[in-house]
Amino acid sequence: MPYLDPELILDRFATFTREEVRPAVTDDEFVHAQVGSMASTLQFLAGEVGGREAAVRTQRRTLTDRLDELEAVLDRNEIDAPDVRAALEEGHSEIGAADGSTEEVEEILLSAADDVLAAIDDELDGERAAIVRRPLYEFLRTRVDQQLGMLGREGDE
């Protein structure tokens, strides 16, 4: 997901304020204006960081559930797909072990989903592939909805 980099924004904001704005304003008007502006910026960034973390937690939960459902689809439809099952197992393992920054966890989620989809494409075809792929579409919908939510827009429900 495209995210703002809070550290970079804060650094650029501080640099601009220190080097451009402060020299142009010589009295306490500067301090009063900057306190309000900084508070607004920090509140926005806090929302972004919290929203990003919540979005990735939701995606992680959804992908884990969809991988379980995909395995159940294989069982119900008696589809023999050892490579897909291996990708599912590896995906569960990677997701379970994912620990790091929000961006790192999100990359692991995307990699796991991509690997499972690639295994489906390589091993299955036609209607069987479509049936097995279907559970992962919910993960993709959740991902898009989370991105839209970060942008302040509603997803398609």
C-alpha positions in Angstrom: 0.0 0.0 0.0 1.3 3.5 -0.7 2.0 5.0 2.7 3.4 8.2 3.9 6.8 8.0 5.6 6.2 9.8 8.9 9.9 10.2 9.7 10.6 11.8 6.3 7.5 14.1 6.6 8.5 15.3 10.1 12.1 15.9 9.0 11.1 17.9 5.9 8.5 19.8 7.9 11.0 20.8 10.5 13.7 21.7 7.9 11.3 23.9 6.0 10.1 25.6 9.2 13.6 26.1 10.5 15.2 27.2 7.2 12.4 29.0 5.3 9.6 30.1 7.6 11.3 31.1 10.8 13.8 33.6 9.2 10.8 35.3 7.5 8.8 35.9 10.7 10.4 37.9 13.5 8.0 38.0 16.3 5.8 35.6 18.4 3.3 35.3 15.6 5.6 32.5 14.3 5.4 30.5 17.5 1.6 30.7 17.7 1.2 29.7 14.0 3.6 26.9 14.2 2.1 25.3 17.3 -1.3 25.0 15.6 0.3 23.8 12.4 2.5 21.2 14.1 -0.3 19.9 16.2 -2.4 19.4 13.1 0.4 17.7 11.2 1.2 15.4 14.1 -2.4 14.4 14.6 -2.6 13.6 10.9 0.5 11.5 11.0 -0.6 9.6 14.1 -3.8 8.7 12.2 -1.8 7.5 9.2 0.5 5.3 11.4 -2.5 3.9 13.3 -4.5 3.4 10.1 -1.6 1.6 8.4 -1.1 -0.8 11.3 -4.8 -1.5 11.5 -5.0 -2.1 7.7 -2.2 -4.6 7.8 -3.6 -6.4 10.8 -7.0 -6.7 9.0 -5.2 -8.0 5.8 -3.2 -10.5 7.9 -6.3 -11.9 9.5 -8.2 -12.0 6.2 -5.4 -13.8 4.3 -5.0 -16.4 7.1 -8.7 -17.1 6.9 -8.7 -17.2 3.1 -5.8 -19.6 3.0 -7.7 -21.9 5.4 -10.8 -21.6 3.2 -8.8 -22.4 0.1 -7.5 -25.6 1.7 -11.1 -26.5 2.5 -12.1 -25.9 -1.1 -9.4 -28.3 -2.2 -10.7 -30.9 0.2 -14.4 -30.4 -0.6 -13.8 -30.6 -4.3 -11.3 -33.5 -4.0 -8.7 -31.5 -6.0 -5.3 -33.1 -6.0 -2.9 -30.2 -5.9 0.3 -31.0 -3.9 2.1 -27.8 -5.1 -0.8 -25.6 -4.1 -1.0 -27.4 -0.7 2.8 -26.8 -0.2 2.4 -23.1 -1.1 -0.5 -22.9 1.4 1.6 -24.5 4.1 4.5 -22.2 3.3 2.2 -19.2 3.3 0.8 -20.1 6.7 4.3 -20.5 8.1 5.5 -17.2 6.7 2.5 -15.3 7.9 2.7 -16.9 11.3 6.4 -16.0 11.6 6.0 -12.5 10.2 7.4 -10.0 12.7 8.8 -6.7 11.9 7.7 -3.3 10.7 4.2 -2.9 9.2 5.7 -2.6 5.8 7.7 -5.8 6.2 4.7 -7.7 7.4 2.6 -6.4 4.5 5.3 -7.5 2.0 5.2 -11.0 3.5 1.5 -11.1 3.1 1.7 -10.1 -0.5 4.5 -12.5 -1.2 2.5 -15.4 0.4 -0.6 -14.5 -1.6 1.4 -14.3 -4.8 3.1 -17.6 -4.2 -0.2 -19.4 -3.7 -1.7 -17.8 -6.8 1.3 -18.8 -8.8 1.1 -22.4 -7.6 -2.6 -22.4 -8.6 -1.8 -21.1 -12.0 1.0 -23.6 -12.5 -0.8 -26.6 -11.2 -4.5 -26.1 -12.0 -6.4 -24.9 -15.0 -9.9 -24.0 -16.1 -12.8 -24.4 -13.6 -10.6 -26.0 -11.0 -8.3 -23.1 -10.9 -11.2 -20.6 -10.7 -12.8 -22.5 -7.8 -9.5 -22.6 -5.9 -8.6 -19.0 -6.6 -12.0 -17.6 -5.4 -11.1 -17.5 -1.6 -8.1 -15.2 -2.3 -10.4 -12.7 -4.0 -11.7 -11.7 -0.5 -8.1 -10.9 0.6 -7.7 -8.7 -2.5 -11.1 -7.0 -1.8 -10.1 -6.4 1.8 -6.8 -4.9 0.7 -8.4 -2.5 -1.7 -11.0 -1.5 0.9 -8.2 -0.8 3.4 -6.4 1.3 0.9 -9.6 3.3 0.1 -10.2 3.7 3.8 -6.7 5.2 4.3 -7.6 7.7 1.6 -10.9 8.5 3.3 -13.1 6.8 0.8 -15.6 3.9 1.2 -14.9 0.6 -0.5 -17.5 -1.3 -2.5 -19.5 -3.4 0.0 
